[in-house]
Amino acid sequence: MTRWLALALGTAAGSAAAQVLTLTEDQFGANQVPLGYPVPLPIESQTPVNGFRAYAPLRAHLADLALAGADVTEIQVGQSLNQRPIYAYRLGDADALTVEGLPEPAALINGTIHAREWASPEVSAALIERFAERADDGGLYRYLLDNLNVVVVPVLNVDGLLQTQRYPTQMLQTEYSGDPQPDQQQSEPEAYRNYPRDGRFRRKNMNGVDEVLCAAGDAGCTADGMNGVDLNRNNAPYFGSGNQNSGAAGALLYRGTSAASEPETQALDAAAALGPTARLRLFIDIHSFSRVYFGVDTGNARRDAIARGVARGMAAATGAGNRYPYSPSPAGYGIGSTDEHFGYGYQIPAYTLEIEPSANGGVDYGGFGYHHDGFVLPADQIARVRQELTAATTLGLYRMAGPPLLRQVRIERVSDGHPVFVASWQRDGNQRRQTVETREALSPQIEYRLWLAFNKPMRVRNASGAVVQYTGQSAEPMPSVAITGADAGGSGFSHPLDTAAGQWLGAAGNAPSGLSRYADDSYTVTFSIPDGVPVDQARRVGLAVGAEDFAGQALDANPRTISTWDGGWAGYEDSQGNDDTDSGGVDVTMRIIDDGSPLPGQSAGSSGGGAFGGGSLLLLAGLGLARHLRRWRHRRR
């Protein structure tokens, strides 16, 4: 708070006595707190507006979306203390299986665990609205709906949110001796002393609280506004740990009587089970304010590194100039928050996303600097914030849906369309088998067309239809491809293709000129092989393909093993055949001429085959794929 404002507020903002204060735009006076910008009010609109929607129309709109299409399902996961239903929305097709017929991985997005954080329900609902709006895009969102089970709880603390919207300009402010003292606070700039606690600034649920806003001493006042449980301190495994929670019932950080004692906390666990939890890969709890991704290091080095990478990607996806740093708490430390519950309990990337403003609060938008104005985002900012954070969360969902892999290859002569090599990976139980339909020798000086199909959309397009980088990402724009092998005498050779001359395919049509399943999941390029490259007399010829999805993840170098999540990626191999590096690599599994020699990571005589055997990394390093290898090795460090 600026000094001149503190003086202007006088006893209204500085007294320790309980009192009901009123937020204003610029009016100074007894019991008034001016923000320096218009005080947002709940808006009776179902569709998104440049402001904050009242709970009833917001929920009605989400219910309508669930009725309107098969990809949004409304499910009651619990009831609040005041017997109001708590709803989750499952985003995905009805079968809960990927397009390969495998159980879908899951993600859980939670909103409005703290009642006063009005940006949270808007950002949570925006994700549901975006998935519903773009369910028929044929690309990114169709892929996520087909292959990922996304569960969103837009408003967990229903009773609390309604209390804040009941009193959108008023708050109960008082001091409480049970709150942590200034030297104990690590997550907020000030101690919770003489702070607003009810009305517009209610944080907790309504356990032991009526819906009347009043101060002790007022006629007929029950003086229960201090009660309630902080639902973000009500979780295992660190319930009651650390110094950022309290066992005193009136404290702003009161943790409750036991872990998951509150019906709202139980409802969140019920929402996670819709995934179900055995397949959970990502959790985000949406809060405000501070503009940061909080999280946890669990001591699982691989999981911790992936969580950092996903957070960096999501932060960048918000757009330049509005990046959110990642700030994990150290392993073994906790306060009872939801990110700890899911990070430790399920060994997945789990975040507390604190929406803007920064720690400066309303000053970021020209406000006067009241110490809690960060919870009152100006109404004219929320439309932009919805858009930015929907893009960021979508990036996280895309990344955790699974690594990219090369699913199908076709090579045909340009002159007559005759196929000379057609191969694909098909699911066979819990692995894949490679099916080769056509395999003929290549010849020099013949023009061929190569078509590569991947398992997911690898690129996105702008409104004009041009392929672009996803916001904040920097994936290699084109795959790297080389024809590699060994001549009749066993000497290795390679011929890199000019893939910059090719294109990603966004239109239907299948091989060799259209997409496979989703827009931009396929790529095509024409090429010819010069004299001197012994492809027609070699004993082994294959493709070496390097590519990144738009989140920067490299290919699963061995598509035979199906990648899954187990505190890190399993079955996601690098160029050496290792599946514990979480980095991916160059796919060399497509053989045009097969001599049975092993792939990288395989011993001699092992099944599966590959484009080349011993010394393969030395060969790859000399190809046009070297830049990919440098990037993937850097990620492993």
N, C-alpha and C positions, 0 to 999 in steps of 0.2 A: 504494500500500500504506500502511495506517495505521502510525504510528510504533510503537504497542504491538504490532502484529502482527509488524512487522519484528524487534523485539526478541525476541519469543517464538520466531520461527523460527530466529533466531541464524544459525549457520554453514550450516544446511541450505539456506536460501534466499539466502544472501549470499556463499557461497564461489564462487570462480572455478573450482574443480576440477570435472571432469566427475563427475556422480553421478546415480543413479536415485532420483527422489523419488516419493512416493505422495500422491495427493489424498485428503483426508478431509473429512468434514462439519465436525467440530469438535474433532478430536484434534490436539494440539500435541506435537511431539517431533522427535527426530532424523529427518531425511529425510522429514518429513511436511509437507504444505501444506494447511491447513484452508481450506475455501471459505466456510463459514458457512451452507451449505444442502446437502442431500443430493447426492452425486456421481451424475450420471446414468450408467446402464449401458445397453448395447444390449439391446433387448427383442425376444424372438423372437415377433413378431407380424406377420402380413401386413397387416392392416388398421390404420388410424391409431389410435394410442393417445395417452394423455397422457404422452408421452415420446418417445424416439428409437428407431426400429426398427433392428435388425441388418440388414446389407446383404442377406444371402441371402433372408430372407422379404420384404423390401421389393421386391427385384427379382422374386421369384416372383409377388408380387401384381400388379405392373405387367404381367408377362407374361400373367397370367390375364385382366387387363382387355383386353389386345390380342386374346386368343383369344375373348373373350366378345362383342365387338361390332365392327362394321365401321368405327367412327370412331376407333379407336386401333390403330396399326400399330407393331409392334416391329421395329427395323432395327439390325443390328450395323454400327457405323460405324468400328470399329477394334479394336485389341487393345492392352492395356497392355504395359509392359515385361515383366511376368511372364506374358504370354500369356493374360490374362483378357479376355473380350469387353467392349467398351464399347458400350452400347446407347443409341439414340435412339428416341423415341416420336413418331410423326407423328400429330397430331390433326387430323382432317378427313375428308371423304368421299373416296371412291376416285377420282373423276374429276379432281381437282386443278383444277377449273374453278368459277367462280362460278355463281350461278343464271342469270346472263345468258350463260354460255358463254365467259367471258373467263378467261385464266390467273389463278389465284388469287395474290394477294400472300402474302408469307411473313413469319414471325417466328421467331426462334431464342431459346430460353431455356436457359441452361447452369447446371448446378449442380455443386458439390463439386469445384471446381478446386483448392481448398486442403483437405487431408484433415481437418484438425482442426475444421472448421466444420460441425458436425453438424446445425445448423439448416438448412443448404442443401439436403441431399437430401430432408428432410421438406417444405420449402416447394416444391421443384421437383416432387416426386411429388404433392403436394396439388393442383397445377394439373391434372395428368393425371387424377387421381381425380375432380376436380370436373367436367371435361369429359365423362368417361365417365358419371358419375352423372346429369348433366343433358342428355345428348345428345338426349333426347326431350322437352325442356321446351317446344318449340314457339316459343321466343322467343330470348333473348340467346344462349344457348349453341348452339342449333341454327343460328342465323344465322352465328356464328363458324365452326362446323364446315362449313357449306356454302360459305363465302366467304373463308376464310383458311386457309392451310397453316401450322400451328403445329408447330414441331419442338422437343422438350424432351429435353435430356440430363440426367437426374437426378444421375448420378454419373460425372463425367469421370475423376477421379483414383481409380480403383477400388482399385489397389494401396495407395495411401496411406490411404484410408478404412478398408480392412481392417486396416491396421497400427494405426490409432488404436483400432479396436474390439477388436483383439487385446489391447491394454493399456489398458483404459478408465480405470484409476485410476493409471497410472504414466507417468512421463515422464523423458527424459534431459535434464538441464539442464547447460549448460556455456557458457563464454565462447569466442568465436572472433574472432581479430584481424582477419579479413577482412570482418567485418560493418561496415556504415556506422557512423560515429561519431555522437554525439548531435546535433551541429550540422548534420549532413547529413540528418537525418530530418525529413520533412514530413508523412508520413501516419500516424505512430504517435507516442504520447506519449513513448516512451523509445527509446533505442538498442537494437539487438539484441545486447546484451552480457549474458552470464550468463542466457540465456533458455532455456526448454524447446524442444527441437528434434525429439524422436522420441517414440515411444509415443503417448499421448493427444494430444500437441501437435505431431505431425508436420504440417508445412505442405506440403512438397514431394512430388514423386513418389518412386519407389523406385529411381531410377537409381543403381546402384552400392551398393545397400543390401540386406542380408539382412533376415530377418524376426525377428531376435533382438534384444531390447532389452537393452543392457548398457552399462557405462561402461568407458572405457579403464583398463586395469589389472586388471579383473576376469578371473578365470581363463577362458581360451578365448575372450575377447571379441575380435572382429575390429575393433572401434572404427570402424564405418562409419556410425554413426547420423547423422553430420553431412552425409552425401552426399545427393544428389537434386537435382532441378531445380525451381525455382519456375515453375510453368506459366503464371503470370500475369506473367511477365517474358520469355516465350519467343515473343513475337509481333512481326511487322512492323506498322507501319512504323518504330517507334521502338525496335527491339531494340538494347540496349546503350547507350541514351541516358539522360540525366538522372543523378541521384545516388541513385536508389532501387532500384538493382540492382547486382549484383556479378559480376565475372568469376572470383571465387574459389570453387572447387567446394564448399567446406564452408560457405559463407555461407548464411544463411537466405534471402537474395534472389538466389541464384545463378541466372543467366539461361540457362545452357546454352551449347552451343558455337556455335549459330547460330539464327536465327529458325525456328520450327517444327521444331526438331531432335527433339522428343519425340513419341512415337506418340500421346500424349493430345492434344497440340496439333493434330496432323494429323487426329485423329478429330473434333475440333471443326469443322475446316474441311470435313470430309466430311459432318458433320451439317448444316452451312449449305447445302451443295450439294443436300440433299434438298428445299430450299425451292422452286425453286433460288435461288442467290444473286442472280441478275438481278432477282428479284422481292422480295428481302428489304427489309423496312421497319422492323423493330424488333429490337433485341438487348438482352438482359438477362443479366448474369452474376451469380449469387446468391452472396453471401459473408456473413460476419459477422466483426467486429462494428463498430459505430459509429452505426448508425441514420441512414443518409444514402444518397442517390443520388449517387454519383460519376459523372462523365461527362467529355466533352471538348467544347470549342469547336473546330470545324475551320476556322473562318474563313469558312465559308459562312453568311452572316447569316440566311438563311431557315431552313436546316436547324437552326442553333443556336437560333433563336427557337422553333421547333416542339419541339425537344428540351427546352427549358425548360418549355414549356407542358405537354407530356406528363408530365414529371416532377412538376410541381406537381399535376396531376390525380391521378396515381397516389398521391402522398404524401397528398393529402386523402382518398383512398379507403380509406386504412388506418383512418380514424376519428379523431374529435376527441381531442386529447390525446396522440396517438401519431404525429405527423406527421414525415415525413422530409424534411429540406432537400435541395436540389439544389446540388451543388458541382462545377462543371466545371473542368477544367484549361485553361489558356489555349492558344489556337491555336499550333501549332508546338512544343509541349512534350510529351514523352512518356517512358514508362518501359518500354514493351514489354507493356502490358496488353491484355486482350481488348477492352475498350471502345474503345481507340484503334484496334485492328485493324479493327473493324467500323464505328466512327464515321467514320474517315478513308477506309477502303477502299471503303465502300458509301454514304457520305454519308447515314446514317440515324440516328435517335435510338438511342444505344447507352449502356448504363449498367452500372456496377458497383453493384449494390444491396447495401449493407451492412445486414444484419438487426440488430435490437436485440440486446443492450442498447446504450445510448449509450456514449460514451467513458468513462463512469464504471464500466463493466463490471458485475460482479456486485453492486456496491454498490447498484445500482438495485433489487435484490430482497432487500436486507438482508444481502448477503454481507460478508465481512471485508475484501475489497479486494486479493486477490492480483493481480499486474499482468497476468496472462493469463486471468483468470476470465471475461472477456467471451466467450471461445470455449466456455465451459461454461454455456450457457443452462440455467437450472433446468428440470427436466423438466415441471413444472406450468405452464410458460409456453408451450410449443410448440404446443399445440392452438389457442390464441388467435392466435398468430403465423401459423400456417398459414392460418387463416381470413382474417385481415386482409390478408395479402399475396396470397392468391389473388384477393381482391376488387380489390386494387390492380393486379395484373398483368392481370386481365381487362379493367379499364378501359383500360389502355394498348393492349391488343390490339384492343379495340373501336374506339378512336380511330384507330389506324393501319390498320385494315381499310379505311377510306375515308370520305370526307365523306358526309353525308346529301343526298338529293335527292328532289324531288317527282316521283314516278313516274307517278301516275295520278290523275285527277279525275273525279268524277261529280256532276252536279247533277240532281235530279229533283223533280217536284212532289210535295208531301206528300199531296195529296188523292187521287191515283190512281197514284202511282209512275211517272208518265210521265217518261222522261229528256229533258232539254232540252240538256244538254252532257255529253259523254263523250269524254275524250281521254286518251292515254297516250303515253309514250316507250318505243320498242322499239329494241333494238340493231340497227344496220345496219352491219356491218363493225366498224370501230374508232370509230364514232360512233353516235348514236342519231337516229332519225327520229320525228317526232311524228305519231301517228295520231289523227285526229278522227273518231269514229264518228257523233256527233250534235252539231249546233250549231243552236240556236234562240235567238231573242231572249228575254231575261228581261222580266218585266212587274212593275210596282209592285203592292203589296198582294197578292201571291201568296206563299204559304208554300212555301219550297223546303227541300230537305235537301241539304247539301253533304257529300261524302265525299272525303277526301284520303288517298292511299296513298303511303307513302315506301318507300325501298329497304332500310330496316333497322329493327329495333325502336327506337323513339324514346324509350320509357319502360320502367321496370321496376316490378314490383309486390312488395309485402311478402307475408308468409305468409298474411295475411287476404284477399289479392286486391286491395288498394287500390293505386292508382298512387302511387308515391313517388319522391322524388329518389334517384338512386344515391348511395351513401355519399360524403359530402364534396363532392358536386357541386351546382350551383345553376342548372340550365337553366331557361329560361322554361317555366312549366308547360303553357301552351297555345300553339298557333300564333297568329299574327296574320294576319288575312285582310281584304282590302278588295276591293270591286267598284270598278274604276277604268275610266277611258276618256275619250273625247272626244265631245262632242255634235255635232249636225249642223253647227254652225258652227266646230267645231274647238276649243272651249273645254274644258279638262280638268275632270273631276269625280271624286269618290271617295266611297265609302260604306263605312266600316269595319264589320265584323260583330262581334257580341258573342260572341267565341269562348269566353269563360269559361262559357257555357251549354252547350258541347259536351262531348265525351268521347273519350278514347282507347279503342280497341276491342281487347279481349283474347280474344274468342271467335271461332270460325270462322263463316263465313257470307258472306264477300265483301261487295261493295258492295250497299247503303249502310249495312249494320248489322254487318258483321263484318270481321275482319282480312283483309289481302291475302295475305301469305305467312307472317308471323311475328306473334306476339302484340305488340300495341301498335305496329305499323307503320302503323296507319290511325287516322284521326280523323274524327268526324262532328259536324255542328251544323246545326240548322234556322235559317232566316233569312227575312226578307221585306224588300223594298226600299220605302221610303216614297215617296209622291208627291213630285215635284220632282227626283228623281234620274232623268235621261233615259235609262234603260237600254233602253227599247223604241224609241227614236228616234235612238240614237247611231250614229255611224259606226264607233266602236271601243269594245269592252267587253272587259274581261279581269279576271283575278284577280291580285292581288299577295299572295304568301304568304311570310311569314317564320316560320321555326321553327328550333329547336335540337335536336340529339340530346341524349341524357342526359349526354354528356361536354361539352356546351356548344359543339359545332361548329355553325356556321350552314349553311344550305342551299347547295349548289352552285347558283348563280343561273342557270346555263345548263346544263340537263341534256343538251343536245345533244352537248357534248364530254365524253367519258368521262375521269374524273379518274384520273391515274396518279401515281406517285412518281418524281421525278428530282432528288433533293437538296432537294426542296420539292415542293409539289403542282403538277401541271400539269393544265390542264383543269378547275380548280376556281375558277369565276369569282365575283367579288364583284358588288355591285349595279350597278357601273359597267361591267361586262363585262371587268374585268381578271382575268387568271388567274395573276398572280404575287404576290398579296397574302396567300395562304393563309388568307383570312378568311371567304370565302363572303358571302352576302348575301340579298337578297329575290328570289324567283322570280317573274318577270312573263311567263313564256313561255306561259301558258295563256290563249288568246283565245277569248272567247265570240262576239264579233263582230269580224271581222278585216278591217282596211283595208290590210294589207301594210306598215304603217310599221315602222321598224326598232326592235330592242331596244336597251337601253343597251349601248354598246360597238360597235354595228354602224353602218356608214355607210348613208346612204339608198340604197335599191335592193338591199341585201344580203338574202340569203334567211334564212329562219328565223322571221321575224315576232315580234311581241310585243304586250304589252298597251298600250303607249304608246311614243312616240318621244322627240324632243328635250325637254329639261327634265324628264325623268322623275324624277331624284333630288329636285328641288324638290317635285314632287308627292308622292313617297313620304314626304318629311320631314313633310308635313302630315297623314299618315295615322296610324292607331293603330300603325304599324310603327316610329315614331320611336325607341322605346326600343331596338329591335333594331339600328337603324342606329348609334345612339350606341355600343352595345357593340362592334359590328364595326369601326367606325372606331377605337375605342380599341385594339383588338387589332392594328391595322395599325401603330401607332406604335412 
